[in-house]
Amino acid sequence: MTGQKKITWITGASSGIGKAIATEFVKNGVHVIGTARRVDLLKELQKELNGSSGTFEYYELDVTKVDSVDKFYKHISQNYFVECLINNAGITSFKQAVENSFEEIRDIIEVNLLGSIYVTQKVLPQMIENKSGAIINILSAVTQKVFTASSAYSASKNGLHAYAKVLREELRDKNVRVINISPGATVTEIWPTKVISKHSDKMMKTEDIAKVVYQVYSGNSNLVAEEIVLRPVTGDL
Ligand SMILES: NC(=O)c1ccc[n+]([C@@H]2O[C@H](COP(=O)([O-])OP(=O)(O)OC[C@H]3O[C@@H](n4cnc5c(N)ncnc54)[C@H](OP(=O)(O)O)[C@@H]3O)[C@@H](O)[C@H]2O)c1
């Protein structure tokens, strides 16, 4: 790790919760690499964050494309040590199980579950070697409660939850923190516009989620907040 700059890698940094986390981290002096497919939005974010105490670099990356993930990681690990990975990229469909096409189900599992696991596998060896690091998974309230019209999404997030709990035990003596954050309804473009128009005043704000993520990341002791559930005070939608 000698000479390598420490960075935080955030997947799905182009909008919503990922963008807010990138902003919060960079404003607090963290060096962030944000990845997503919509590179125009990442470029805009870089402009917005110009002049902050941290830095924001971006790369176009689809987490379902394993060759691209390999290439990307090989490239960045020449100069950087990913000391924090935030698995945030995610999609859903809000359809009843019977209405989902198999392609939709496969896409959800590929992005939310397999994409996150693949990205995690890339960063693990260096974290283990350096005996330091944090893997933060943005899960969902579906890890706490059953929501209809979310079967594939629930499978993907609960699958990642199970994976992360095992990983945490395997990494205990490696000083790598595994932190699962399960937010409830938050105003982002993942929701249909009619839901936002009706419920936005009840829903959480991305900036507030980002502040919690930064707080758990930046804790500097032998304590780790392992599982965090964030809900609107008034409850689920
Ligand atoms: N909003 C909520 O109420 C809520 C609640 C609980 C959990 N979450 C979770 O929060 C995370 C962020 O979602 P959000 O609500 O902020 O929605 P969002 O604004 O739609 O953000 C989703 C992000 O994921 C990225 N993404 C999607 N497919 C990708 C792929 N194949 N490869 C790389 N990046 C991809 C998108 O970037 P590109 O399209 O540019 O690739 C975007 O940056 C998700 O994991 C979601 O499940 C959201």
The ligand as an SDF file (V2000), in Angstrom:
LIG
                    3D

 48 52  0  0  0  0  0  0  0  0999 V2000
  -34.8480    5.6360   -2.6760 N   0  0  0  0  0  0  0  0  0  0  0  0
  -35.2490    4.7830   -1.7410 C   0  0  0  0  0  0  0  0  0  0  0  0
  -36.3420    4.8840   -1.1870 O   0  0  0  0  0  0  0  0  0  0  0  0
  -34.3380    3.6710   -1.3210 C   0  0  0  0  0  0  0  0  0  0  0  0
  -34.6370    2.9860   -0.1460 C   0  0  0  0  0  0  0  0  0  0  0  0
  -33.8000    1.9450    0.2460 C   0  0  0  0  0  0  0  0  0  0  0  0
  -32.7020    1.6210   -0.4850 C   0  0  0  0  0  0  0  0  0  0  0  0
  -32.4330    2.3020   -1.6410 N   0  0  0  0  0  0  0  0  0  0  0  0
  -31.2520    1.8890   -2.3930 C   0  0  0  0  0  0  0  0  0  0  0  0
  -30.4280    3.0010   -2.6010 O   0  0  0  0  0  0  0  0  0  0  0  0
  -29.5900    2.7500   -3.7250 C   0  0  0  0  0  0  0  0  0  0  0  0
  -29.5840    3.9760   -4.6150 C   0  0  0  0  0  0  0  0  0  0  0  0
  -30.8680    4.1520   -5.1760 O   0  0  0  0  0  0  0  0  0  0  0  0
  -31.5880    5.5720   -5.2740 P   0  0  0  0  0  0  0  0  0  0  0  0
  -32.8390    5.4780   -4.5130 O   0  0  0  0  0  0  0  0  0  0  0  0
  -30.6280    6.6450   -4.9860 O   0  0  0  0  0  0  0  0  0  0  0  0
  -32.0460    5.5760   -6.8110 O   0  0  0  0  0  0  0  0  0  0  0  0
  -31.3820    6.2120   -8.1230 P   0  0  0  0  0  0  0  0  0  0  0  0
  -31.3310    7.6810   -8.0200 O   0  0  0  0  0  0  0  0  0  0  0  0
  -32.1340    5.5960   -9.2480 O   0  0  0  0  0  0  0  0  0  0  0  0
  -29.8890    5.6690   -8.0860 O   0  0  0  0  0  0  0  0  0  0  0  0
  -29.5170    4.4000   -8.5450 C   0  0  0  0  0  0  0  0  0  0  0  0
  -28.0600    4.4550   -8.9150 C   0  0  0  0  0  0  0  0  0  0  0  0
  -27.6530    3.1470   -9.3290 O   0  0  0  0  0  0  0  0  0  0  0  0
  -26.9470    3.2640  -10.5430 C   0  0  0  0  0  0  0  0  0  0  0  0
  -27.0660    2.0500  -11.3480 N   0  0  0  0  0  0  0  0  0  0  0  0
  -28.1860    1.4240  -11.7710 C   0  0  0  0  0  0  0  0  0  0  0  0
  -27.8620    0.3620  -12.5190 N   0  0  0  0  0  0  0  0  0  0  0  0
  -26.5080    0.3220  -12.5830 C   0  0  0  0  0  0  0  0  0  0  0  0
  -25.5740   -0.5340  -13.2250 C   0  0  0  0  0  0  0  0  0  0  0  0
  -25.9540   -1.5730  -13.9740 N   0  0  0  0  0  0  0  0  0  0  0  0
  -24.2520   -0.2740  -13.0610 N   0  0  0  0  0  0  0  0  0  0  0  0
  -23.8370    0.7730  -12.3190 C   0  0  0  0  0  0  0  0  0  0  0  0
  -24.6740    1.6250  -11.6970 N   0  0  0  0  0  0  0  0  0  0  0  0
  -26.0010    1.3970  -11.8360 C   0  0  0  0  0  0  0  0  0  0  0  0
  -27.5580    4.4680  -11.2560 C   0  0  0  0  0  0  0  0  0  0  0  0
  -26.5930    5.0360  -12.1340 O   0  0  0  0  0  0  0  0  0  0  0  0
  -26.6220    4.9310  -13.7280 P   0  0  0  0  0  0  0  0  0  0  0  0
  -28.0500    4.7930  -14.1520 O   0  0  0  0  0  0  0  0  0  0  0  0
  -25.9830    6.2070  -14.1550 O   0  0  0  0  0  0  0  0  0  0  0  0
  -25.7930    3.7300  -14.0260 O   0  0  0  0  0  0  0  0  0  0  0  0
  -27.7960    5.4060  -10.0760 C   0  0  0  0  0  0  0  0  0  0  0  0
  -26.6630    6.1690   -9.8170 O   0  0  0  0  0  0  0  0  0  0  0  0
  -30.1530    1.5080   -4.4080 C   0  0  0  0  0  0  0  0  0  0  0  0
  -29.3710    0.3860   -4.0700 O   0  0  0  0  0  0  0  0  0  0  0  0
  -31.5420    1.3770   -3.7990 C   0  0  0  0  0  0  0  0  0  0  0  0
  -31.9820    0.0480   -3.7730 O   0  0  0  0  0  0  0  0  0  0  0  0
  -33.2200    3.3270   -2.0720 C   0  0  0  0  0  0  0  0  0  0  0  0
  1  2  1  0
  2  3  2  0
  2  4  1  0
  4  5  1  0
  4 48  2  0
  5  6  2  0
  6  7  1  0
  7  8  2  0
  8  9  1  0
  8 48  1  0
  9 10  1  0
  9 46  1  0
 10 11  1  0
 11 12  1  0
 11 44  1  0
 12 13  1  0
 13 14  1  0
 14 15  2  0
 14 16  1  0
 14 17  1  0
 17 18  1  0
 18 19  2  0
 18 20  1  0
 18 21  1  0
 21 22  1  0
 22 23  1  0
 23 24  1  0
 23 42  1  0
 24 25  1  0
 25 26  1  0
 25 36  1  0
 26 27  1  0
 26 35  1  0
 27 28  2  0
 28 29  1  0
 29 30  1  0
 29 35  2  0
 30 31  1  0
 30 32  2  0
 32 33  1  0
 33 34  2  0
 34 35  1  0
 36 37  1  0
 36 42  1  0
 37 38  1  0
 38 39  2  0
 38 40  1  0
 38 41  1  0
 42 43  1  0
 44 45  1  0
 44 46  1  0
 46 47  1  0
M  CHG  2   8   1  16  -1
M  END
$$$$
